[in-house]
Amino acid sequence: MKDGPDIARLGSLLGDPARSNMLNALMDGRALTASELAAVAGVGLSTASAHLAQLENGGLLVQNKQGRHRYFSITSLEVGGMLEHLMSFAQALGHSRLRTGPKEPALREARVCYNHLAGEKGVALYDRMSKRKFLKFEGGSVALSKSGRNFITGFGIDLEQLESLRRPLCRSCLDWSERKNHLAGSVGQALLDRFFELGWAKRQKENRIVRFSKEGQHKFTALLD
């Protein structure tokens, strides 16, 4: 018997089209019922339940019960980041199932990746924060600099509250469409939530797309400048 991580099991979980469609549907951070995920995967409810049990046993999904319903969501930021990385690699290799059409440019421009901003705008935010030295890089990790902390608090985000969550403040996440990093972690989530709170952008309910209003676009650009 070989020692070490069992990537074969992980590959088998991700290799089924129905299970991969379910995981993709959950990448916007929502929790969905088994019935909703069955519709996404194009399978019956009993088949969907079997797939969901495998994903849950494999540590990729977690379920919460509310009344008669069971809601499934991605287990953690690490799982969401792994899926985004795989999408990036698949895109680079030309393995794409995305149909061309009006949704594709919008999905590339701005979308939710688990709980933070991805796409062109997510990468632009990460790049600009790096150039303005709001982010510092040490030993392969990313953190807020002193000026970065001032920037975040000045934007109306409570850093002390984020630090009390005992989650990484900042993480780099490889963007599947841009093939560059965007900002994950609790700061990445807080920034996206702040954009929503200020009315700069809204998340579409039926997919991962984030749409900025014309005014929100201007304010987002001014924030980066």
N, C-alpha and C positions, 0 to 999 in steps of 0.2 A: 504494500500500500504506500502511495506517495504522500509525503507530508506537504503542508502549505495550504494556501487559500484554494478553495474549490471554485475555479472560474467556470468549469463545465456546468455546474448547477445553475450558476447565474446566467450563463449563456442560454441554457435550456428554458429558463423562465422568460427571458427577453425575446427568445427566438420564435415564439408563437405569435402570429399576426393579431389574434384576438387580444392576447395579454398586452402586446405592445400598444395596441390602439387604446386600451383601457388606461395604461400608464400615461400615454400622451394626453388623454383627455383630462387627467388629473394634474398636469403640469402647470395649470394656472392657479394652483393653490386651493381650488375648491374641494369640498367633500361631496361625493356623489353616491347615490344609492345603487344597489345591485341592478335594479331595473334600468336605471339610466345608463349604467356601464354596459349592460347587455345590449342596449340599443346602439351605443357607440361601437361596440365590437361586432355587431351584426349576428349575435348568437342568441339562443334561448336562455331563459332565466336559470334553468338548472345547469346548463353548460357554463354560464357566466359565474355562477356560484362556485363551481369546481375550479375555474380559473382563479377567482378571487382568493379562494382558500390556499391555492398554491403560492400566489404572490404574497399573501399574509404570512404563511409559514416560512417563506424565503426571506422575510424581513423587509420587503419592498413596500408593503401596504400595512396600514393600521385601520381598524374599524372602531367606530363609536356608535353606541345604540342610543337612539332618542325615540322613546315611545315604541311604536311597532317597527320603526325603520332602522336599518343599519347603514351608516354612512362610511364610505371608504376614502382614505386620503393617503398621499405619499408619506412615508414614515418620517423622513427628515430632509434637511437641506442637502446632506451628503448624497442621498438617493436622487434628489432633483438635479444636483450638479452632475452626477454620473450620467443621467439620462441626457442632459444638455450636451455633455461632452460626446456622447455616442452619436447624437444628432449631428454635431459638428464634423465628426469623422465620417459619418455616412454621406454628408453633403460634400465633403472634400473628395470622396471616392466616387461621387456621381450616383450614389444610391439614394434617389429621391422619389418619394411617392406623391409629392405636393403637385397638384394640378395647377397649371398656369391660369391666371384669372385675377379678378379684382382683389381677392383676399391676399394674394401672395405679396404684392408690394407693401400692403399695410402690415402684414405679419413680419416682414423684414424690417420695417421702419421702427415699430415699437410693439412689444408684446410682454406678457408676464412670463417669467421663468420661475416657477414654483411660488415665489413671493416677492420677487424683485424685478426691476426693469431690464429688459433685454432688447436686442435688435440694434439698429443704427443709433437710436437715442441712448440706449444703455451703454453702448461702447463709447459714444461721444462724451457722456458724463464721466465715465471712468478715465478716458484719455485726458480730459480737461482737468479733472481733479489731480491726476498724476503730474501734468505739466505745471500746475499751480502749486505743486508740492503739498497738496492737502493729504496725499497718501505717501507713506514711506514703506520701503521694501527691505526686509531683513530676513536672510536665510530662507528665501522662498515664500515667506508670508507677507501679508500686506496689513498695514495698520494706519490709523489716523495720526498725522503729525499734529503739533500744537496749533498751527494755523488751520489745519483740517478740522480740529475739534471746534475752533472758533467759528468756522464756516458752517458746520452742522448745527451748532447751538443757535447761531445767528439766523438760521433758516427755520427756527421754531421747533427743533427736535430736542427732546430731553435725553441727553447722553447718559445722565446718571441712571435714569430709568432703564435704558437699554443695557447698561453695564450690570444692572441688578439681575438681568435675565440669565446671566452666566452662559451666554452664547457668544460665539465670535462676532466682534463688531464688524469686521471687514473680511471678505473672502473674494478671491478672484474666481470667476466662472467663465469658462470658454464658451463664447457665443457661437451657435451652430451656423448662423447665416453670415456673420461677419468674420468668423474664425479669428477673433481677437477677444480679449477679456472684457467682461462687464462686471459691475460691482454687486456682490452678494453679501450675505451676512445680515445682521440686524440693522446696520446702517443702510444697506441697500434696500431692505424692506421698508425702513422708516422713510426713506426718500420717496419711494413710490407711493406710500400711503399719504405722504404730505402733498404730492402732486394731485392726488385724488381729493384730498381734504380742501385744497385751495381752489379746486374746480378747474385746474389746468388740463386735466385729462380724465377720461372715463374708460373703464374696462368693459368690453363687449361681453355680454352674458353667454353667448353661444360659442365663443372661442377665446383664444388667448390674446387677441388683438387689443392694444391700448391706443385709443384715439385722442390726440391732443386737439383742443380747440385752437382757433386762429390766435386768440389772445394768449392761450396757454403756450403755444409754440413760441410766440415772441418772448414771453417771460422765461421760458426754459432756456432760450438762446441767451437772453440777458444774464441769467443765472450763471451760465458757463463762461460768459465774457467778463 
